[in-house]
Amino acid sequence: MTRSVPSRHHDIADDLRRQITTGAFKPGERLPSEADLADRYEVSTATLRSALAVLQGEGLVEKIHGKGNFVRRSLRKIVYVGGWGTLDPWTAAEAAMRVTVRTATVQADGHLTSLLRVPAGSPLAEIFCISHEGDSPHGLARIYIPRGLAPAGVPGGDSSWRDTATRFAVLGSAPATVRETVCARPPTPDEASALRIGPTAAALAITRVATDSTGRVVEAALLVFPGDRVDAVFTTHDVTDEKGTQR
């Protein structure tokens, strides 16, 4: 039986991987340009980009638009605390996290109308947060609140709610219920670009819906993290029927 011959782009990926793992290319170092690498390996630019895509998918290389391809630094993990709906402040601080926040008013449509249980076209406050360690993105959050329920100053100027937003936390007053749906999936093209990960890399996606004591949805959040940069921790508590135990 004949053995299949590895394609050229896999051979190139293997060679670049070896150079990265042996330290020939250091963490944070920019790789030679794609044109230079294509000439070095005597292949087309398309073949060379296929090789780089393999390494990007493995998390060894990240492509920064307008700058080139870089050896990815080893990033410390942060912790997302389920139930509380927030990044753990200890790990976020240890990782020297920097979070930028943008706000806007948008109209509910598609998935947002069902998440927030509002009619199509309803005004929503949108808070977009993206966290970085150094220059490397760590995670992103899109938080949506019915416009009439948004904290003062959202969207718009600086306010105390921004400190809460930088923890990817529930922005409104303490909700009665927080439901989180977690799945691992490939990133969307926009997510892959924002997080600088390959299109086949695993992303941890968390959809968080907060409701008040009447069952009204007060906030919906779409959180996405590269799978190798976060741990999601959920704690359950045993509920004792106190009435049944009383004598």
C-alpha positions as CSV (number, residue, x, y, z in Angstrom):
1,M,0.0,0.0,0.0
2,T,1.4,3.4,-1.0
3,R,1.6,6.1,1.7
4,S,0.1,9.5,0.9
5,V,2.7,12.2,0.4
6,P,2.2,15.3,2.6
7,S,1.2,18.4,0.6
8,R,3.8,21.2,0.2
9,H,2.1,23.6,2.5
10,H,2.2,21.0,5.4
11,D,5.9,20.5,4.8
12,I,6.4,24.3,5.1
13,A,4.2,24.4,8.2
14,D,6.3,21.6,9.8
15,D,9.5,23.5,9.1
16,L,8.3,26.8,10.5
17,R,6.8,25.0,13.5
18,R,10.2,23.4,14.2
19,Q,11.9,26.8,14.0
20,I,9.3,28.3,16.4
21,T,9.5,25.4,18.9
22,T,13.3,25.4,18.9
23,G,13.6,29.1,19.4
24,A,14.9,30.1,16.0
25,F,11.9,32.5,15.9
26,K,11.2,34.0,19.3
27,P,7.8,34.7,20.9
28,G,6.6,38.1,19.6
29,E,9.1,38.1,16.7
30,R,7.8,39.1,13.3
31,L,8.3,36.3,10.6
32,P,9.8,37.2,7.3
33,S,7.3,38.7,4.8
34,E,5.0,36.3,3.0
35,A,6.8,37.1,-0.3
36,D,10.2,36.4,1.2
37,L,9.0,33.1,2.7
38,A,7.4,32.1,-0.6
39,D,10.8,32.7,-2.3
40,R,12.7,30.8,0.4
41,Y,10.5,27.8,0.0
42,E,10.1,28.2,-3.8
43,V,6.3,28.1,-3.7
44,S,3.5,30.4,-4.6
45,T,2.2,33.0,-2.1
46,A,-1.1,31.1,-1.9
47,T,0.7,27.9,-0.8
48,L,2.7,29.9,1.7
49,R,-0.4,31.4,3.2
50,S,-2.0,28.0,3.5
51,A,1.1,26.9,5.6
52,L,0.7,30.0,7.8
53,A,-3.0,29.3,8.2
54,V,-2.1,25.9,9.7
55,L,0.1,27.6,12.3
56,Q,-2.5,30.3,12.9
57,G,-5.1,27.6,13.6
58,E,-2.7,25.9,16.1
59,G,-2.2,29.2,17.9
60,L,1.5,29.4,17.1
61,V,1.3,32.4,14.7
62,E,-1.0,35.4,14.6
63,K,-1.5,37.7,11.7
64,I,-1.8,41.4,12.5
65,H,-3.4,43.4,9.7
66,G,-0.9,45.8,8.0
67,K,2.0,44.5,10.1
68,G,2.6,40.9,9.2
69,N,2.8,37.5,10.8
70,F,4.2,37.1,14.4
71,V,5.1,34.3,16.7
72,R,2.4,34.3,19.3
73,R,3.4,34.9,22.9
74,S,2.3,32.4,25.5
75,L,-0.7,34.1,27.1
76,R,-1.9,33.5,30.6
77,K,-5.5,32.3,31.0
78,I,-8.2,34.3,32.5
79,V,-11.3,32.9,34.3
80,Y,-14.9,33.7,33.4
81,V,-17.0,33.1,36.5
82,G,-20.4,31.6,35.5
83,G,-23.5,32.7,37.4
84,W,-21.9,36.0,38.4
85,G,-21.4,36.9,34.8
86,T,-17.9,38.5,35.0
87,L,-14.2,38.0,34.4
88,D,-12.5,37.0,37.6
89,P,-10.8,40.2,38.8
90,W,-7.8,38.3,40.2
91,T,-6.8,36.6,37.0
92,A,-7.8,39.6,34.9
93,A,-5.5,41.8,37.0
94,E,-2.7,39.2,36.8
95,A,-2.8,39.1,33.1
96,A,-2.5,42.9,32.9
97,M,-5.7,43.2,31.0
98,R,-6.6,46.3,29.0
99,V,-10.3,46.6,28.0
100,T,-11.6,49.1,25.5
101,V,-15.3,49.9,25.4
102,R,-17.4,51.3,22.6
103,T,-21.1,52.1,22.8
104,A,-23.9,52.7,20.2
105,T,-27.7,52.6,19.8
106,V,-28.9,49.8,17.4
107,Q,-32.2,48.3,16.4
108,A,-33.2,44.8,17.5
109,D,-33.4,42.3,14.7
110,G,-33.0,38.6,14.1
111,H,-31.4,36.7,17.0
112,L,-31.6,39.7,19.4
113,T,-35.4,40.0,19.2
114,S,-35.7,36.4,20.5
115,L,-33.0,36.8,23.1
116,L,-34.4,40.0,24.6
117,R,-38.0,39.2,23.8
118,V,-38.6,42.6,22.1
119,P,-40.2,43.6,18.8
120,A,-38.0,44.0,15.7
121,G,-36.8,47.5,15.4
122,S,-36.8,48.2,19.2
123,P,-33.9,50.5,20.2
124,L,-31.1,48.8,22.1
125,A,-28.0,50.1,23.8
126,E,-25.0,48.1,22.5
127,I,-21.8,47.9,24.5
128,F,-18.8,46.4,22.7
129,C,-15.8,45.4,24.8
130,I,-12.6,43.8,23.7
131,S,-9.8,42.8,26.1
132,H,-6.1,42.7,25.4
133,E,-3.0,41.5,27.1
134,G,-0.3,43.6,25.6
135,D,-1.2,43.7,21.9
136,S,-2.9,40.3,21.8
137,P,-6.7,40.2,22.1
138,H,-8.1,38.0,24.9
139,G,-11.8,38.1,24.4
140,L,-14.8,40.2,23.2
141,A,-18.2,40.9,24.5
142,R,-21.3,42.4,22.8
143,I,-23.8,43.4,25.5
144,Y,-27.3,44.5,24.6
145,I,-29.8,46.3,26.9
146,P,-33.3,47.6,26.0
147,R,-32.8,51.3,25.6
148,G,-35.2,52.2,28.4
149,L,-33.3,50.0,30.9
150,A,-29.8,51.0,30.1
151,P,-27.7,52.5,32.9
152,A,-27.3,56.3,32.9
153,G,-24.7,57.4,30.4
154,V,-25.1,54.4,28.1
155,P,-24.5,55.0,25.3
156,G,-22.4,58.1,25.7
157,G,-19.9,59.6,28.1
158,D,-17.9,58.2,30.9
159,S,-19.8,56.8,33.8
160,S,-19.4,54.2,36.6
161,W,-20.9,51.5,34.4
162,R,-17.7,51.4,32.3
163,D,-15.9,49.8,35.2
164,T,-18.5,47.0,35.2
165,A,-18.3,46.7,31.4
166,T,-14.5,46.1,31.5
167,R,-15.2,42.9,33.5
168,F,-17.7,41.7,30.8
169,A,-20.2,41.7,33.7
170,V,-24.0,42.2,33.9
171,L,-24.4,46.0,33.7
172,G,-27.8,46.5,35.2
173,S,-29.0,46.1,38.8
174,A,-28.6,42.6,40.2
175,P,-30.8,40.3,38.1
176,A,-33.0,37.6,39.6
177,T,-31.8,35.0,37.1
178,V,-28.7,34.7,34.8
179,R,-28.8,32.0,32.2
180,E,-25.6,31.1,30.3
181,T,-25.3,28.9,27.3
182,V,-21.8,27.7,26.5
183,C,-20.5,26.1,23.4
184,A,-17.2,25.6,21.6
185,R,-17.3,26.5,17.9
186,P,-15.2,28.0,15.1
187,P,-15.2,31.8,15.2
188,T,-17.1,33.9,12.7
189,P,-15.0,35.9,10.2
190,D,-15.5,39.1,12.3
191,E,-14.6,37.2,15.5
192,A,-11.5,35.6,14.0
193,S,-10.3,39.1,12.8
194,A,-10.9,40.8,16.1
195,L,-9.3,38.0,18.1
196,R,-6.5,37.3,15.6
197,I,-7.2,33.6,15.5
198,G,-7.5,31.2,12.6
199,P,-10.9,30.4,11.1
200,T,-10.7,26.8,12.3
201,A,-9.5,27.6,15.9
202,A,-11.8,26.7,18.7
203,A,-13.6,29.6,20.3
204,L,-15.5,29.5,23.5
205,A,-18.9,31.3,23.0
206,I,-21.1,32.2,26.0
207,T,-24.6,33.6,25.5
208,R,-25.8,35.2,28.7
209,V,-29.4,36.3,29.3
210,A,-30.3,38.2,32.5
211,T,-33.9,38.5,33.7
212,D,-35.5,40.4,36.6
213,S,-38.0,39.0,39.2
214,T,-40.9,39.4,36.8
215,G,-39.2,37.4,34.1
216,R,-38.4,40.4,31.9
217,V,-35.1,40.2,30.0
218,V,-33.0,43.1,31.1
219,E,-29.8,42.2,29.2
220,A,-28.3,39.8,26.7
221,A,-24.6,39.4,26.1
222,L,-22.6,37.5,23.5
223,L,-19.1,36.7,24.8
224,V,-16.4,35.0,22.7
225,F,-12.9,33.9,23.8
226,P,-10.1,32.0,22.1
227,G,-10.4,28.5,23.5
228,D,-6.8,28.5,24.8
229,R,-7.1,31.7,26.7
230,V,-9.9,31.3,29.2
231,D,-11.4,28.9,31.7
232,A,-15.1,29.1,32.4
233,V,-15.9,28.1,36.0
234,F,-19.5,27.3,37.1
235,T,-20.3,26.5,40.7
236,T,-23.5,24.8,41.8
237,H,-25.0,24.9,45.3
238,D,-27.1,22.1,46.9
239,V,-30.5,23.6,47.8
240,T,-31.9,22.2,51.0
241,D,-35.7,22.1,51.5
242,E,-35.7,23.9,54.9
243,K,-39.4,23.4,55.4
244,G,-39.1,19.7,54.9
245,T,-36.3,19.5,57.5
246,Q,-38.0,21.4,60.2
247,R,-39.8,19.5,63.0
